[in-house]
Amino acid sequence: MSEHPAASLDETVHQRHRLGILTIAAEAGQVDFGYLRRTLDMTAGNLSRHVTILEEAGLIDVEKGYEGKRPRTWITISPAGRRALAAEVAALRALVSAVERAVPGRPRTV
Amino acid sequence: MSEHPAASLDETVHQRHRLGILTIAAEAGQVDFGYLRRTLDMTAGNLSRHVTILEEAGLIDVEKGYEGKRPRTWITISPAGRRALAAEVAALRALVSAVERAVPGRPRTV
């Protein structure tokens, strides 16, 4: 019932590692597990755990394969993932606006 | 070492309930526990847990007292809390920019 933007943040998408994964997948289209791990500075185990949560929520698709002899895992954002990320971005913009209205002298446009 | 804005999000501030508490405290100056609970639609136990984490991190000050006969808990954002919230907002703006660059046809200004 709350109108405050903070109350509309969804934990599945907002959690900082998962938000990073979705953002980079949205930027890159399809992204390799190793690239995500390096860019987000995460361990393989921790990244794997968050990738599974996003996959089970239907927000990303995971494809395992080979590049030459090297095993690879590719991550693609799903249409539901793009919608969830867009909703998160809308909530974040509202939140940033609220903070900046509260801090005099800072720019108010978001 | 990563340059991606998602990697610079701090868990203490970014967690959605704590981000809500800090945002409302920044907006309101000083805020009552009951008001926070209603606005963020949280249970007293859950709010109490996150208030303690923020207090122990030095991001808010908590003051207990009475308004007439009613016990009240007042929460005030500290200078360190304002700095941490400003850093979070800067990271969120960068993140929102990255997402919007990735989605053609959406506004690019943040």
Backbone of each chain as ProteinMPNN parsed JSONL, in Angstrom:
{"seq_chain_A": "MSEHPAASLDETVHQRHRLGILTIAAEAGQVDFGYLRRTLDMTAGNLSRHVTILEEAGLIDVEKGYEGKRPRTWITISPAGRRALAAEVAALRALVSAVERAVPGRPRTV", "coords_chain_A": {"N_chain_A": [[0.835, -1.211, 0.0], [2.145, 1.091, 0.354], [3.468, 4.181, -0.912], [6.031, 4.899, -1.262], [9.039, 4.919, -3.188], [11.088, 3.159, -2.35], [9.764, 1.011, -1.265], [8.904, -0.427, -3.392], [10.952, -1.824, -4.476], [12.285, -4.779, -5.814], [13.518, -7.68, -4.373], [14.746, -9.82, -5.741], [15.754, -8.692, -8.076], [16.979, -6.355, -7.158], [19.115, -6.954, -5.43], [22.617, -6.518, -5.053], [24.596, -8.006, -6.549], [23.025, -9.483, -8.338], [21.704, -7.441, -9.671], [23.89, -6.349, -10.969], [24.603, -8.486, -12.689], [22.29, -8.632, -14.333], [22.314, -6.063, -15.444], [24.719, -6.004, -16.925], [24.248, -8.139, -18.667], [22.088, -7.052, -20.037], [23.341, -4.914, -21.278], [25.239, -6.247, -22.861], [23.942, -8.139, -24.366], [24.48, -11.125, -24.986], [26.4, -12.826, -22.593], [29.503, -14.002, -21.327], [30.257, -16.302, -18.678], [32.815, -16.083, -17.394], [33.583, -13.486, -18.071], [31.617, -11.998, -16.735], [32.284, -12.7, -14.1], [34.854, -11.559, -13.793], [34.288, -8.85, -14.31], [32.455, -8.166, -12.344], [33.877, -8.792, -10.164], [33.661, -11.208, -8.644], [33.592, -14.408, -6.889], [33.674, -17.65, -8.499], [31.88, -19.475, -7.354], [30.065, -17.851, -5.911], [29.03, -16.221, -7.963], [27.843, -18.215, -9.519], [25.802, -19.091, -7.819], [24.111, -16.807, -7.746], [23.465, -16.576, -10.451], [21.969, -18.894, -10.786], [19.715, -18.294, -9.163], [18.611, -16.161, -10.629], [18.091, -17.46, -13.032], [16.205, -19.378, -12.223], [14.159, -17.671, -11.558], [13.372, -16.93, -14.018], [14.563, -14.809, -15.302], [16.923, -14.747, -16.677], [18.541, -16.64, -19.319], [20.462, -19.592, -19.442], [23.17, -21.061, -21.065], [25.112, -23.821, -21.76], [28.222, -24.716, -23.235], [30.814, -25.259, -25.679], [33.845, -23.576, -26.532], [35.927, -24.126, -28.901], [38.006, -26.329, -27.268], [37.399, -25.433, -24.817], [35.226, -25.321, -22.048], [32.256, -23.381, -21.842], [30.031, -20.973, -20.392], [27.156, -19.361, -21.255], [25.263, -16.42, -20.763], [22.097, -15.034, -21.134], [19.89, -12.292, -21.112], [16.425, -12.518, -20.439], [13.171, -11.755, -21.985], [11.413, -11.29, -19.801], [13.326, -10.677, -17.89], [14.335, -8.274, -18.905], [12.063, -6.682, -18.604], [11.805, -6.735, -15.801], [14.18, -5.499, -15.058], [13.768, -2.974, -16.173], [11.643, -2.105, -14.563], [12.943, -1.989, -12.113], [14.86, 0.002, -12.66], [13.132, 2.176, -13.041], [12.109, 2.421, -10.428], [14.503, 3.009, -9.099], [15.182, 5.455, -10.251], [13.112, 7.056, -9.258], [13.706, 6.889, -6.565], [16.27, 8.055, -6.441], [15.546, 10.638, -7.199], [13.977, 11.333, -4.957], [15.919, 11.343, -2.938], [17.554, 13.394, -3.883], [15.881, 15.597, -3.871], [15.856, 15.919, -1.191], [18.321, 16.854, -0.496], [19.618, 19.872, -0.335], [20.863, 22.048, -2.888], [21.926, 20.162, -4.515], [21.808, 18.721, -7.858], [18.528, 18.447, -9.256], [17.393, 17.05, -11.289], [16.707, 13.886, -12.728]], "CA_chain_A": [[0.0, 0.0, 0.0], [3.027, 2.245, 0.466], [3.757, 4.885, -2.163], [7.45, 5.252, -1.331], [9.729, 4.085, -4.187], [11.904, 2.111, -1.716], [8.915, -0.139, -0.962], [8.608, -1.174, -4.615], [12.149, -2.522, -4.967], [12.145, -6.234, -5.754], [14.774, -8.242, -3.869], [15.386, -10.681, -6.75], [16.462, -7.848, -9.045], [17.722, -5.265, -6.519], [20.344, -7.438, -4.764], [23.624, -5.836, -5.872], [25.242, -8.876, -7.526], [22.068, -9.833, -9.395], [21.513, -6.219, -10.457], [25.073, -6.273, -11.828], [24.487, -9.513, -13.74], [21.235, -8.229, -15.277], [22.735, -4.849, -16.148], [25.743, -6.345, -17.914], [23.58, -8.952, -19.691], [21.284, -6.131, -20.854], [24.282, -4.135, -22.093], [26.057, -7.049, -23.773], [23.148, -9.099, -25.136], [24.853, -12.404, -24.4], [27.648, -12.579, -21.877], [30.204, -15.188, -20.839], [30.399, -16.42, -17.221], [34.123, -15.578, -16.966], [33.552, -12.027, -18.212], [30.815, -11.504, -15.608], [33.041, -12.914, -12.876], [35.919, -10.561, -13.72], [33.744, -7.489, -14.28], [31.785, -7.927, -11.057], [34.851, -9.138, -9.118], [33.016, -12.219, -7.797], [34.105, -15.769, -7.006], [32.848, -18.491, -9.374], [30.799, -20.058, -6.55], [29.078, -16.813, -5.601], [28.366, -15.867, -9.22], [27.028, -19.358, -9.889], [24.622, -19.068, -6.945], [23.206, -15.732, -8.169], [22.997, -16.927, -11.797], [20.902, -19.881, -10.599], [18.519, -17.593, -8.659], [18.026, -15.401, -11.747], [17.578, -18.428, -14.006], [14.986, -19.968, -11.66], [13.125, -16.627, -11.599], [13.032, -16.71, -15.432], [15.064, -13.5, -15.743], [18.014, -14.985, -17.634], [18.698, -17.996, -19.849], [21.839, -20.049, -19.309], [23.491, -22.058, -22.086], [26.473, -24.341, -21.594], [28.736, -25.248, -24.488], [32.272, -25.246, -25.809], [34.484, -22.728, -27.53], [37.071, -25.037, -29.092], [37.933, -27.348, -26.216], [37.108, -24.801, -23.516], [33.813, -25.22, -21.668], [31.817, -21.999, -21.661], [28.643, -20.769, -19.989], [26.667, -18.087, -21.786], [24.086, -15.906, -20.063], [21.308, -14.094, -21.93], [18.742, -11.753, -20.387], [15.153, -12.903, -21.065], [12.227, -10.628, -22.031], [10.959, -11.018, -18.417], [14.451, -10.024, -17.235], [14.364, -6.863, -19.365], [10.945, -5.974, -17.955], [12.124, -6.591, -14.369], [15.244, -4.499, -14.956], [13.147, -1.67, -16.457], [10.881, -1.726, -13.358], [13.946, -1.622, -11.095], [15.418, 1.303, -13.048], [12.107, 3.184, -12.758], [12.089, 2.611, -8.97], [15.758, 3.672, -8.706], [15.092, 6.87, -10.657], [12.225, 7.719, -8.289], [14.429, 6.941, -5.298], [17.322, 9.064, -6.596], [14.824, 11.919, -7.152], [13.578, 11.604, -3.572], [17.128, 11.708, -2.187], [18.091, 14.68, -4.33], [14.992, 16.642, -3.353], [16.132, 16.056, 0.244], [19.652, 17.417, -0.28], [19.631, 21.168, -1.012], [22.07, 22.407, -3.617], [22.308, 19.119, -5.467], [20.919, 18.767, -9.008], [17.257, 17.773, -8.986], [16.956, 16.254, -12.442], [17.175, 12.499, -12.72]], "C_chain_A": [[0.868, 1.259, 0.0], [3.304, 2.858, -0.903], [5.25, 5.163, -2.306], [8.193, 4.329, -2.297], [10.553, 2.96, -3.562], [11.083, 0.848, -1.465], [8.627, -0.986, -2.209], [9.841, -1.86, -5.206], [11.98, -4.028, -4.778], [13.496, -6.868, -5.425], [15.513, -9.087, -4.922], [16.245, -9.862, -7.704], [17.39, -6.85, -8.348], [19.045, -5.717, -5.904], [21.55, -7.071, -5.64], [24.312, -6.738, -6.895], [24.293, -9.204, -8.677], [21.758, -8.625, -10.281], [22.685, -6.031, -11.421], [24.982, -7.253, -12.988], [23.466, -9.08, -14.79], [21.653, -7.021, -16.092], [23.736, -5.187, -17.252], [25.141, -7.211, -19.02], [22.722, -8.074, -20.603], [22.167, -5.309, -21.781], [24.875, -4.974, -23.213], [25.239, -7.968, -24.669], [23.388, -10.476, -24.544], [26.227, -12.233, -23.765], [28.198, -13.885, -21.297], [30.374, -15.13, -19.315], [31.713, -15.804, -16.71], [34.199, -14.059, -17.038], [32.783, -11.395, -17.049], [31.616, -11.564, -14.306], [34.129, -11.848, -12.705], [35.341, -9.155, -13.545], [33.109, -7.17, -12.928], [32.678, -8.304, -9.868], [34.243, -10.124, -8.103], [33.753, -13.556, -7.915], [33.159, -16.564, -7.914], [31.652, -19.057, -8.605], [29.681, -19.07, -6.27], [28.314, -16.402, -6.861], [27.4, -16.976, -9.64], [25.71, -19.369, -9.105], [23.612, -18.007, -7.416], [22.656, -15.967, -9.576], [21.838, -17.923, -11.69], [19.608, -19.221, -10.11], [17.826, -16.84, -9.794], [17.426, -16.333, -12.792], [16.252, -19.011, -13.507], [13.835, -18.965, -11.633], [12.716, -16.301, -13.039], [13.58, -15.412, -16.001], [16.248, -13.599, -16.7], [17.905, -16.411, -18.181], [20.182, -18.345, -19.803], [22.074, -21.177, -20.31], [24.934, -22.509, -21.889], [26.95, -24.936, -22.911], [30.253, -25.209, -24.497], [32.695, -24.184, -26.801], [35.826, -23.401, -27.788], [36.941, -26.144, -28.063], [37.531, -26.773, -24.863], [35.617, -24.79, -23.217], [33.464, -23.754, -21.401], [30.375, -21.983, -21.169], [28.239, -19.381, -20.475], [25.383, -17.694, -21.084], [23.408, -14.863, -20.936], [20.152, -13.59, -21.075], [17.466, -12.126, -21.15], [14.249, -11.676, -21.188], [11.701, -10.274, -20.632], [12.059, -10.313, -17.623], [14.548, -8.561, -17.627], [13.241, -6.057, -18.712], [11.248, -5.726, -16.48], [13.199, -5.524, -14.164], [14.693, -3.095, -15.215], [12.347, -1.182, -15.243], [11.829, -1.282, -12.245], [14.521, -0.226, -11.394], [14.419, 2.425, -12.768], [12.046, 3.473, -11.261], [13.345, 3.347, -8.501], [15.737, 5.148, -9.073], [14.232, 7.648, -9.674], [12.939, 7.903, -6.951], [15.518, 8.017, -5.328], [16.7, 10.465, -6.559], [14.485, 12.299, -5.729], [14.783, 12.039, -2.749], [17.578, 13.107, -2.585], [17.179, 15.85, -3.974], [15.338, 16.944, -1.895], [17.458, 16.751, 0.518], [19.769, 18.736, -1.036], [20.958, 21.392, -1.732], [22.546, 21.331, -4.57], [21.355, 19.171, -6.667], [19.65, 17.938, -8.788], [16.799, 16.886, -10.125], [17.519, 14.847, -12.359], [16.942, 11.883, -14.098]], "O_chain_A": [[0.394, 2.351, -0.312], [3.367, 2.159, -1.914], [5.692, 5.616, -3.362], [8.018, 3.111, -2.252], [10.706, 1.905, -4.178], [11.627, -0.256, -1.453], [8.162, -2.121, -2.099], [9.782, -2.41, -6.305], [11.58, -4.488, -3.708], [14.49, -6.625, -6.109], [16.742, -9.074, -4.989], [17.332, -10.288, -8.093], [18.458, -6.527, -8.868], [19.999, -4.94, -5.861], [21.512, -7.291, -6.851], [24.592, -6.288, -8.006], [24.693, -9.207, -9.841], [21.572, -8.765, -11.49], [22.492, -5.605, -12.56], [25.251, -6.895, -14.135], [23.734, -9.15, -15.989], [21.382, -6.952, -17.291], [23.609, -4.709, -18.38], [25.485, -7.04, -20.19], [22.639, -8.324, -21.806], [21.8, -5.038, -22.925], [25.01, -4.519, -24.349], [25.771, -8.521, -25.632], [22.615, -10.948, -23.711], [27.106, -11.579, -24.326], [27.448, -14.748, -20.84], [30.601, -14.065, -18.74], [31.716, -15.088, -15.708], [34.802, -13.418, -16.178], [33.219, -10.407, -16.458], [31.626, -10.617, -13.519], [34.307, -11.302, -11.616], [35.835, -8.367, -12.738], [33.212, -6.048, -12.431], [32.283, -8.153, -8.712], [34.3, -9.913, -6.891], [34.446, -13.811, -8.9], [31.994, -16.202, -8.08], [30.542, -19.115, -9.135], [28.501, -19.402, -6.377], [27.092, -16.253, -6.828], [26.277, -16.703, -10.064], [24.644, -19.625, -9.665], [22.411, -18.27, -7.477], [21.517, -15.602, -9.867], [20.847, -17.81, -12.412], [18.525, -19.554, -10.591], [16.601, -16.875, -9.91], [16.38, -16.037, -13.369], [15.293, -19.125, -14.27], [12.669, -19.357, -11.68], [11.816, -15.49, -13.258], [13.131, -14.953, -17.052], [16.541, -12.661, -17.441], [17.261, -17.272, -17.581], [21.041, -17.511, -20.086], [21.29, -22.121, -20.397], [25.856, -21.694, -21.855], [26.181, -25.583, -23.62], [30.893, -25.134, -23.447], [32.002, -23.921, -27.784], [36.756, -23.266, -26.992], [35.913, -26.816, -27.982], [37.345, -27.506, -23.892], [34.824, -24.309, -24.026], [34.247, -22.998, -20.825], [29.591, -22.875, -21.493], [28.876, -18.376, -20.16], [24.518, -18.534, -20.838], [24.047, -13.928, -21.418], [19.503, -14.377, -20.387], [17.438, -12.053, -22.379], [14.524, -10.653, -20.562], [11.558, -9.095, -20.308], [11.773, -9.457, -16.786], [14.812, -7.704, -16.783], [13.433, -4.906, -18.319], [10.983, -4.64, -15.963], [13.137, -4.744, -13.213], [15.099, -2.136, -14.558], [12.366, 0.007, -14.924], [11.553, -0.321, -11.527], [14.649, 0.61, -10.5], [14.805, 3.501, -12.312], [11.944, 4.632, -10.859], [13.274, 4.202, -7.619], [16.21, 5.993, -8.313], [14.574, 8.769, -9.295], [12.798, 8.933, -6.292], [15.675, 8.786, -4.38], [17.264, 11.377, -5.955], [14.675, 13.447, -5.326], [14.697, 12.98, -1.959], [17.942, 13.914, -1.729], [17.653, 16.972, -3.795], [15.147, 18.062, -1.418], [17.702, 17.192, 1.641], [19.993, 18.733, -2.246], [22.021, 20.989, -1.259], [23.47, 21.557, -5.352], [20.215, 19.613, -6.523], [19.702, 16.856, -8.203], [15.908, 16.055, -9.945], [18.668, 14.647, -11.967], [17.264, 10.716, -14.315]]}, "seq_chain_B": "MSEHPAASLDETVHQRHRLGILTIAAEAGQVDFGYLRRTLDMTAGNLSRHVTILEEAGLIDVEKGYEGKRPRTWITISPAGRRALAAEVAALRALVSAVERAVPGRPRTV", "coords_chain_B": {"N_chain_B": [[39.043, -3.838, -8.608], [37.472, -3.59, -10.743], [35.646, -1.584, -13.107], [33.005, -1.356, -13.453], [29.844, 0.098, -12.585], [28.142, -1.483, -10.995], [29.812, -2.987, -9.425], [30.649, -1.29, -7.479], [28.699, -0.941, -5.624], [27.628, -0.729, -2.293], [26.929, -3.126, 0.117], [25.85, -2.63, 2.676], [24.489, -0.211, 2.429], [23.073, -0.521, 0.052], [21.2, -2.616, 0.27], [17.722, -3.279, 0.044], [15.819, -2.572, 2.101], [17.386, -1.135, 3.907], [18.303, 0.918, 2.293], [15.892, 2.186, 1.854], [15.281, 3.083, 4.484], [17.431, 4.888, 4.937], [16.982, 6.71, 2.852], [14.453, 7.824, 3.484], [15.024, 8.882, 5.995], [16.886, 10.787, 5.215], [15.279, 12.443, 3.696], [13.41, 13.3, 5.609], [14.789, 14.301, 7.77], [14.58, 13.914, 10.83], [13.12, 10.887, 11.853], [10.313, 8.94, 12.843], [10.104, 5.64, 14.244], [7.694, 4.163, 13.868], [6.528, 5.494, 11.702], [8.414, 4.935, 9.691], [8.092, 2.148, 9.584], [5.449, 1.875, 8.648], [5.61, 3.249, 6.195], [7.52, 1.834, 4.77], [6.409, -0.594, 4.812], [7.067, -2.755, 6.591], [7.692, -5.348, 9.053], [7.868, -4.823, 12.629], [9.987, -6.219, 13.825], [11.708, -6.865, 11.688], [12.317, -4.29, 10.701], [13.605, -3.276, 12.96], [15.898, -4.896, 13.069], [17.286, -4.039, 10.737], [17.636, -1.331, 11.321], [19.372, -1.529, 13.481], [21.677, -2.59, 12.201], [22.356, -0.412, 10.548], [22.811, 1.526, 12.491], [24.984, 0.426, 13.872], [26.861, 0.574, 11.869], [27.313, 3.219, 11.879], [25.748, 4.924, 10.375], [23.272, 5.946, 10.965], [21.66, 7.664, 13.732], [20.12, 6.627, 16.728], [17.471, 7.368, 18.875], [15.831, 6.939, 21.866], [12.744, 7.67, 23.453], [10.0, 9.46, 24.981], [6.728, 10.382, 23.887], [4.508, 12.17, 25.34], [2.892, 9.704, 27.083], [3.588, 7.733, 25.413], [5.995, 5.435, 24.273], [8.703, 6.22, 22.114], [10.747, 5.872, 19.173], [13.297, 7.55, 17.68], [14.852, 8.218, 14.583], [17.774, 9.385, 13.099], [19.61, 10.485, 10.304], [23.13, 10.226, 10.007], [26.097, 12.345, 9.475], [28.002, 10.648, 8.19], [26.224, 8.787, 7.181], [24.81, 10.341, 5.326], [26.889, 10.825, 3.514], [27.419, 8.191, 2.661], [24.982, 7.567, 1.473], [24.973, 9.423, -0.594], [27.105, 8.434, -2.126], [26.042, 5.977, -2.885], [23.846, 6.848, -4.42], [25.241, 8.09, -6.521], [26.462, 5.826, -7.657], [24.148, 4.438, -8.41], [23.063, 6.182, -10.302], [25.004, 5.981, -12.322], [24.686, 3.307, -12.948], [22.023, 3.211, -13.852], [22.336, 4.8, -16.124], [24.001, 3.084, -17.622], [22.267, 0.926, -18.095], [20.304, 2.227, -19.588], [21.689, 3.088, -21.829], [21.914, 0.657, -22.967], [19.431, -0.055, -23.855], [17.768, 0.499, -26.653], [16.002, 3.375, -27.789], [15.038, 4.199, -25.401], [15.02, 6.962, -23.033], [18.165, 8.638, -22.626], [19.22, 10.303, -20.77], [20.187, 10.816, -17.387]], "CA_chain_B": [[39.707, -3.345, -9.817], [36.455, -3.438, -11.784], [35.17, -0.224, -13.339], [31.558, -1.357, -13.636], [29.188, 0.705, -11.414], [27.524, -2.495, -10.128], [30.822, -3.509, -8.502], [30.93, -0.322, -6.419], [27.56, -0.836, -4.704], [27.967, -1.21, -0.948], [25.808, -3.937, 0.606], [25.222, -2.017, 3.865], [23.595, 0.87, 2.001], [22.265, -0.888, -1.116], [20.112, -3.54, 0.619], [16.567, -2.422, -0.244], [15.189, -2.001, 3.29], [18.277, -0.122, 4.49], [18.268, 2.057, 1.364], [14.634, 2.873, 2.16], [15.42, 3.773, 5.782], [18.34, 6.03, 4.753], [16.339, 7.691, 1.964], [13.387, 8.519, 4.212], [15.684, 9.688, 7.031], [17.498, 11.936, 4.53], [14.171, 13.334, 3.303], [12.618, 13.805, 6.738], [15.633, 14.835, 8.848], [14.423, 12.922, 11.89], [11.914, 10.13, 11.504], [9.81, 8.031, 13.874], [10.133, 4.211, 13.91], [6.372, 3.739, 13.379], [6.361, 6.067, 10.364], [9.256, 4.112, 8.798], [7.492, 0.825, 9.473], [4.273, 1.971, 7.772], [5.985, 3.713, 4.856], [8.278, 0.778, 4.08], [5.594, -1.812, 4.899], [7.913, -3.772, 7.223], [7.35, -5.718, 10.429], [8.701, -4.143, 13.628], [11.194, -7.02, 14.024], [12.571, -6.716, 10.515], [12.811, -2.905, 10.695], [14.521, -3.166, 14.087], [17.133, -5.548, 12.667], [18.005, -3.202, 9.766], [18.013, -0.109, 12.033], [20.566, -1.875, 14.264], [22.817, -2.699, 11.269], [22.727, 0.948, 10.127], [23.349, 2.219, 13.666], [26.331, -0.122, 14.145], [27.75, 1.068, 10.805], [27.486, 4.664, 12.088], [25.053, 5.674, 9.32], [22.13, 6.632, 11.591], [21.625, 7.729, 15.195], [18.827, 6.19, 17.241], [17.189, 7.983, 20.167], [14.574, 6.451, 22.438], [12.178, 8.621, 24.404], [8.547, 9.404, 25.127], [5.89, 11.495, 23.459], [3.481, 11.94, 26.366], [3.174, 8.406, 27.721], [3.931, 6.736, 24.386], [7.409, 5.286, 23.931], [8.99, 6.521, 20.712], [12.129, 5.738, 18.738], [13.57, 8.498, 16.6], [16.019, 7.86, 13.768], [18.358, 10.531, 12.389], [20.754, 10.114, 9.459], [24.374, 10.87, 10.452], [26.89, 12.851, 8.337], [28.542, 9.485, 7.456], [25.08, 8.217, 6.466], [24.567, 11.189, 4.137], [27.966, 10.572, 2.544], [27.223, 6.845, 2.106], [23.812, 7.629, 0.592], [25.388, 10.163, -1.792], [27.924, 7.509, -2.931], [25.1, 5.003, -3.45], [23.085, 7.54, -5.471], [26.155, 8.255, -7.654], [26.599, 4.511, -8.291], [22.866, 4.111, -9.043], [22.933, 7.003, -11.517], [25.886, 5.379, -13.327], [24.078, 2.034, -13.319], [20.837, 3.528, -14.653], [22.895, 5.228, -17.415], [24.487, 1.904, -18.345], [21.088, 0.178, -18.552], [19.572, 2.966, -20.608], [22.481, 3.027, -23.066], [21.758, -0.69, -23.521], [18.064, -0.267, -24.325], [17.516, 1.517, -27.661], [14.684, 4.003, -27.785], [14.714, 4.753, -24.081], [15.78, 8.19, -22.791], [19.528, 8.36, -22.17], [19.625, 11.213, -19.694], [19.923, 10.335, -16.025]], "C_chain_B": [[38.685, -3.045, -10.915], [35.983, -1.99, -11.892], [33.646, -0.186, -13.435], [30.845, -0.819, -12.391], [28.566, -0.332, -10.471], [28.519, -3.005, -9.082], [31.094, -2.546, -7.353], [29.742, -0.128, -5.474], [27.946, -1.453, -3.356], [26.742, -1.884, -0.326], [25.091, -3.287, 1.798], [24.177, -0.978, 3.467], [22.624, 0.391, 0.922], [21.067, -1.775, -0.766], [18.797, -2.754, 0.662], [15.904, -1.814, 0.989], [16.058, -0.889, 3.888], [18.346, 1.12, 3.602], [16.995, 2.876, 1.595], [14.733, 3.68, 3.444], [16.276, 5.035, 5.612], [17.688, 7.117, 3.902], [15.301, 8.508, 2.717], [13.986, 9.388, 5.321], [16.334, 10.931, 6.418], [16.434, 12.954, 4.123], [13.593, 14.062, 4.502], [13.464, 14.481, 7.81], [15.627, 13.823, 9.987], [13.102, 12.206, 11.65], [11.596, 9.107, 12.598], [9.784, 6.588, 13.357], [8.801, 3.748, 13.276], [6.093, 4.254, 11.97], [7.159, 5.266, 9.338], [8.596, 2.765, 8.517], [6.296, 0.85, 8.504], [4.684, 2.309, 6.339], [6.697, 2.619, 4.069], [7.565, -0.57, 4.14], [6.418, -2.993, 5.445], [7.341, -4.155, 8.585], [8.296, -4.979, 11.377], [10.032, -4.889, 13.814], [12.207, -6.832, 12.899], [13.162, -5.301, 10.457], [13.869, -2.727, 11.784], [15.896, -3.744, 13.734], [17.958, -4.65, 11.724], [18.435, -1.871, 10.388], [19.289, -0.36, 12.836], [21.808, -1.966, 13.373], [23.307, -1.31, 10.857], [23.349, 1.733, 11.285], [24.781, 1.741, 13.943], [27.339, 0.303, 13.08], [27.979, 2.575, 10.919], [26.731, 5.525, 11.082], [23.797, 6.388, 9.829], [22.379, 6.728, 13.103], [20.213, 7.389, 15.642], [18.643, 6.765, 18.636], [15.842, 7.471, 20.657], [14.057, 7.456, 23.45], [10.675, 8.446, 24.492], [7.906, 10.609, 24.47], [4.619, 11.361, 24.296], [3.836, 10.637, 27.061], [3.635, 7.359, 26.713], [5.421, 6.638, 24.158], [7.616, 5.516, 22.431], [10.458, 6.249, 20.413], [12.316, 6.664, 17.544], [14.866, 8.125, 15.892], [16.483, 9.094, 13.0], [19.519, 10.029, 11.541], [21.985, 10.888, 9.938], [25.099, 11.478, 9.25], [27.494, 11.709, 7.517], [27.44, 8.806, 6.643], [24.757, 9.006, 5.207], [25.628, 10.967, 3.071], [27.773, 9.212, 1.866], [26.044, 6.828, 1.132], [24.154, 8.378, -0.706], [26.225, 9.267, -2.71], [27.032, 6.469, -3.613], [24.323, 5.635, -4.62], [23.96, 7.741, -6.71], [26.319, 6.934, -8.405], [25.308, 4.129, -9.015], [22.665, 4.903, -10.328], [23.774, 6.409, -12.645], [25.285, 4.075, -13.852], [22.865, 2.248, -14.227], [21.275, 3.988, -16.049], [23.312, 4.035, -18.252], [23.307, 1.102, -18.9], [20.43, 0.91, -19.711], [20.348, 3.09, -21.917], [22.233, 1.701, -23.774], [20.393, -0.921, -24.138], [17.702, 0.819, -25.336], [16.099, 2.076, -27.523], [14.262, 4.527, -26.422], [15.537, 6.023, -23.854], [17.146, 7.898, -22.179], [19.963, 9.237, -21.018], [19.288, 10.626, -18.335], [20.021, 11.513, -15.06]], "O_chain_B": [[38.982, -2.345, -11.884], [35.929, -1.265, -10.899], [33.056, 0.893, -13.493], [31.175, -1.21, -11.272], [28.472, -0.086, -9.268], [28.124, -3.406, -7.988], [31.704, -2.933, -6.356], [29.774, 0.755, -4.616], [28.509, -2.546, -3.291], [25.664, -1.295, -0.251], [23.869, -3.381, 1.914], [23.118, -0.877, 4.087], [21.479, 0.842, 0.876], [20.031, -1.699, -1.426], [18.75, -1.675, 1.252], [15.468, -0.664, 0.944], [15.555, 0.15, 4.315], [18.436, 2.241, 4.102], [17.019, 4.105, 1.539], [14.314, 4.836, 3.485], [15.904, 6.112, 6.077], [17.824, 8.305, 4.195], [15.267, 9.734, 2.609], [13.515, 10.5, 5.562], [16.333, 12.001, 7.027], [16.653, 14.163, 4.193], [13.318, 15.261, 4.448], [12.92, 15.167, 8.676], [16.527, 12.992, 10.107], [12.099, 12.824, 11.292], [12.49, 8.5, 13.188], [9.483, 6.343, 12.189], [8.797, 3.032, 12.275], [5.502, 3.555, 11.147], [6.66, 4.954, 8.257], [8.547, 2.303, 7.377], [6.15, -0.031, 7.657], [4.167, 1.726, 5.385], [6.508, 2.487, 2.859], [8.046, -1.563, 3.594], [6.46, -4.071, 4.852], [6.599, -3.386, 9.195], [9.384, -4.563, 10.982], [11.082, -4.26, 13.944], [13.403, -6.663, 13.138], [14.353, -5.129, 10.198], [14.904, -2.102, 11.555], [16.927, -3.156, 14.059], [19.17, -4.516, 11.89], [19.483, -1.334, 10.027], [20.181, 0.488, 12.872], [22.874, -1.474, 13.746], [24.51, -1.054, 10.818], [24.288, 2.504, 11.091], [25.673, 2.545, 14.214], [28.536, 0.385, 13.356], [28.749, 3.145, 10.146], [27.022, 6.712, 10.939], [23.316, 7.327, 9.195], [23.184, 5.989, 13.669], [19.234, 7.804, 15.022], [19.535, 6.669, 19.479], [14.838, 7.56, 19.951], [14.831, 8.029, 24.217], [10.141, 7.401, 24.119], [8.455, 11.711, 24.486], [3.756, 10.537, 23.995], [4.946, 10.479, 27.568], [4.02, 6.25, 27.084], [6.065, 7.649, 23.876], [6.823, 5.073, 21.6], [11.312, 6.379, 21.291], [11.603, 6.579, 16.545], [15.853, 7.761, 16.531], [15.689, 9.762, 12.338], [20.329, 9.23, 12.012], [21.889, 12.077, 10.242], [24.755, 11.163, 8.111], [27.505, 11.775, 6.287], [27.691, 8.307, 5.546], [24.467, 8.433, 4.157], [25.324, 10.924, 1.879], [27.94, 9.089, 0.653], [26.093, 6.162, 0.097], [23.681, 8.012, -1.782], [26.08, 9.326, -3.931], [27.245, 6.126, -4.776], [24.168, 5.021, -5.676], [23.48, 7.582, -7.833], [26.317, 6.911, -9.636], [25.356, 3.563, -10.106], [22.163, 4.375, -11.32], [23.322, 6.337, -13.787], [25.363, 3.778, -15.044], [22.7, 1.562, -15.236], [20.658, 3.611, -17.045], [23.017, 3.972, -19.446], [23.346, 0.651, -20.045], [20.042, 0.291, -20.702], [19.75, 3.185, -22.989], [22.322, 1.608, -24.998], [20.209, -1.89, -24.875], [17.367, 1.936, -24.945], [15.149, 1.366, -27.193], [13.25, 5.216, -26.301], [16.627, 6.16, -24.41], [17.276, 7.023, -21.323], [20.962, 8.951, -20.359], [18.234, 10.015, -18.154], [19.835, 11.342, -13.856]]}, "name": "protein", "num_of_chains": 2, "seq": "MSEHPAASLDETVHQRHRLGILTIAAEAGQVDFGYLRRTLDMTAGNLSRHVTILEEAGLIDVEKGYEGKRPRTWITISPAGRRALAAEVAALRALVSAVERAVPGRPRTVMSEHPAASLDETVHQRHRLGILTIAAEAGQVDFGYLRRTLDMTAGNLSRHVTILEEAGLIDVEKGYEGKRPRTWITISPAGRRALAAEVAALRALVSAVERAVPGRPRTV"}
